[in-house]
Every structure is written in C-alpha cells, then in structure tokens.
C-alpha cells in the first residue's frame, strides 16, 4: 500500500531520498550536474511529499513558490525498484492538489532531455511544453512544462 505524507524539507526520509536523486542526476547529467545542483537546494522549499510503501520511503516531490500564480514542481524521485507502480503519478497528483489549496493557478517544472520517464510522466498528466524559463533559459538540455490547475 502506498501512502503519501505532507512534510517539510527537513524530513529525514526526504533528505535521504534526494541524496539518492542527486546521485542519479550526477550520473545522468555528467558535466552539467554542477550547474543544476546549485538550483536543487531545498532551503526555499516548504511543501514536501514523501511516498511510503509498506512504511518504507520510496518517493518524493515538492512544490516551491515561483510567483503569485505559479508553484514550481521540484525534487521528484521514485526509487528505481518501485518505478512503474504509479507512485510518481500519486506524488504529482498530490502536489497539484496542494498547490491548488495554496491558491496557485499553475504549476511549472524543468526536467532534462535525458529523463525520458519524467518527460512521459508530465506529458501524460497534462503538462504542456513552454519556453525555458529563469536559470534554464540558456540550457539546451532542459525541457520546461506548465499545467493550469
């Protein structure tokens, strides 16, 4: 059974999961890792989800204030051994619900061209491609998306 817990960026399970996420990103992004790492800090993230399978933390995600209308989806990760079980969908749906509760009208996100499973997930759930924004404007390997809530 999968359960989702709302928490903060100081949650020990979240910290452990994003450590694994960062290890994965370092391998996939290679030299670009250092650029992305500076924007993946959690000090300005206050809305975090941790997914548990049989009381074991197996996934996470967060939303971060982008502007008055928009929350940015950050730090999405599901343990490799649990992928394909719908956990990312549950996390994403709960993040969108939470964003609506916080009166955001949209969510945006950035992912990389190498993250085929992430690209498929976001497009499957109604995210539309948008121009690269903010720090990602000049990053050719970035793909940005938006969804109206």
C-alpha positions as CSV (number, residue, x, y, z in Angstrom):
1,X,0.0,0.0,0.0
2,X,1.2,3.5,-0.9
3,X,0.7,6.4,1.5
4,X,1.7,10.0,0.9
5,X,2.8,12.3,3.8
6,X,3.0,16.0,3.6
7,X,6.1,17.3,5.4
8,X,8.9,19.8,5.1
9,X,12.4,19.7,3.5
10,X,13.9,18.8,6.9
11,X,12.2,15.4,6.9
12,X,14.9,12.7,7.3
13,X,13.2,10.4,4.7
14,X,13.0,13.3,2.2
15,X,16.7,14.2,2.8
16,X,17.7,10.5,2.2
17,X,15.6,10.3,-1.0
18,X,17.0,13.5,-2.5
19,X,20.5,12.3,-1.8
20,X,19.7,9.3,-4.0
21,X,18.1,11.6,-6.6
22,X,21.3,13.8,-6.6
23,X,23.4,10.7,-7.1
24,X,21.3,9.7,-10.1
25,X,21.4,13.2,-11.6
26,X,25.1,13.3,-11.2
27,X,25.5,10.2,-13.3
28,X,22.9,11.2,-16.0
29,X,23.9,14.9,-16.3
30,X,27.6,14.4,-16.2
31,X,29.4,17.7,-16.5
32,X,26.0,19.6,-16.4
33,X,25.5,18.3,-12.8
34,X,27.2,21.2,-11.1
35,X,25.1,23.8,-13.0
36,X,21.8,22.0,-11.9
37,X,23.0,21.3,-8.4
38,X,23.0,25.0,-7.5
39,X,19.3,25.2,-8.2
40,X,18.3,22.0,-6.4
41,X,18.9,23.2,-2.9
42,X,16.0,22.7,-0.5
43,X,16.4,25.8,1.7
44,X,13.4,27.6,0.0
45,X,11.2,24.5,-0.3
46,X,8.5,24.4,2.3
47,X,6.0,21.9,0.8
48,X,7.3,18.4,0.5
49,X,5.7,15.0,0.0
50,X,7.2,11.6,0.8
51,X,5.6,8.4,-0.5
52,X,5.8,5.3,1.6
53,X,5.3,1.7,0.5
54,X,4.8,-0.5,3.5
55,X,6.3,2.2,5.7
56,X,9.4,2.5,3.6
57,X,10.1,5.8,2.0
58,X,10.2,5.2,-1.8
59,X,9.5,8.5,-3.5
60,X,9.2,12.3,-3.0
61,X,8.4,15.5,-4.6
62,X,7.9,19.2,-3.6
63,X,6.5,22.5,-4.7
64,X,8.2,25.8,-4.4
65,X,6.8,29.3,-4.8
66,X,7.6,30.7,-8.3
67,X,5.3,33.6,-8.4
68,X,1.8,34.6,-7.1
69,X,0.1,32.4,-9.6
70,X,2.6,29.6,-10.0
71,X,4.2,26.8,-8.0
72,X,7.3,25.0,-9.3
73,X,7.4,21.2,-9.0
74,X,10.8,20.2,-7.7
75,X,12.7,17.1,-6.4
76,X,10.5,14.4,-8.0
77,X,12.0,11.0,-7.4
78,X,10.9,7.4,-7.1
79,X,13.3,4.6,-6.1
80,X,14.3,2.6,-9.1
81,X,12.9,-0.7,-7.7
82,X,9.5,0.9,-7.3
83,X,9.2,2.6,-10.7
84,X,6.2,1.6,-12.9
85,X,3.9,1.2,-9.9
86,X,2.1,4.6,-10.3
87,X,3.9,6.2,-7.3
88,X,5.1,9.2,-9.3
89,X,1.6,9.8,-10.5
90,X,0.3,9.8,-6.9
91,X,3.0,12.2,-5.9
92,X,2.3,14.5,-8.8
93,X,-1.4,14.5,-8.2
94,X,-1.0,15.3,-4.5
95,X,1.5,18.1,-5.3
96,X,-1.1,19.6,-7.7
97,X,-3.8,19.3,-5.1
98,X,-1.6,21.0,-2.5
99,X,-0.8,23.8,-5.0
100,X,-4.5,24.4,-5.6
101,X,-5.1,24.5,-1.8
102,X,-2.3,27.2,-1.6
103,X,-4.2,29.2,-4.3
104,X,-1.8,28.6,-7.1
105,X,-3.3,28.6,-10.6
106,X,-0.5,26.8,-12.4
107,X,2.5,24.5,-11.9
108,X,5.7,24.7,-13.9
109,X,8.7,22.4,-13.9
110,X,12.0,21.7,-15.6
111,X,13.5,18.4,-16.5
112,X,16.2,17.2,-18.8
113,X,16.1,15.6,-22.3
114,X,17.8,12.5,-20.8
115,X,14.9,11.9,-18.4
116,X,12.6,10.1,-20.7
117,X,10.4,8.6,-18.0
118,X,9.9,12.1,-16.5
119,X,9.1,13.6,-19.9
120,X,6.5,10.9,-20.4
121,X,5.0,11.3,-17.0
122,X,4.5,15.1,-17.2
123,X,3.1,15.0,-20.7
124,X,0.7,12.1,-19.8
125,X,-0.6,14.3,-17.0
126,X,-1.4,17.3,-19.0
127,X,1.8,19.3,-18.8
128,X,2.5,21.4,-22.0
129,X,5.9,22.4,-23.2
130,X,6.8,26.0,-22.5
131,X,9.9,28.1,-23.3
132,X,12.8,27.5,-20.9
133,X,12.5,29.9,-18.0
134,X,14.7,31.6,-15.4
135,X,18.1,29.9,-14.9
136,X,17.2,27.3,-17.6
137,X,16.8,29.8,-20.5
138,X,20.2,29.0,-22.0
139,X,20.3,25.3,-21.0
140,X,19.7,23.5,-24.3
141,X,19.2,20.1,-22.5
142,X,16.4,21.5,-20.3
143,X,12.7,21.0,-21.1
144,X,10.2,23.1,-19.3
145,X,6.5,22.5,-18.8
146,X,3.4,24.1,-17.4
147,X,0.0,22.9,-16.3
148,X,-3.1,25.0,-15.5
149,X,-4.7,23.9,-12.3
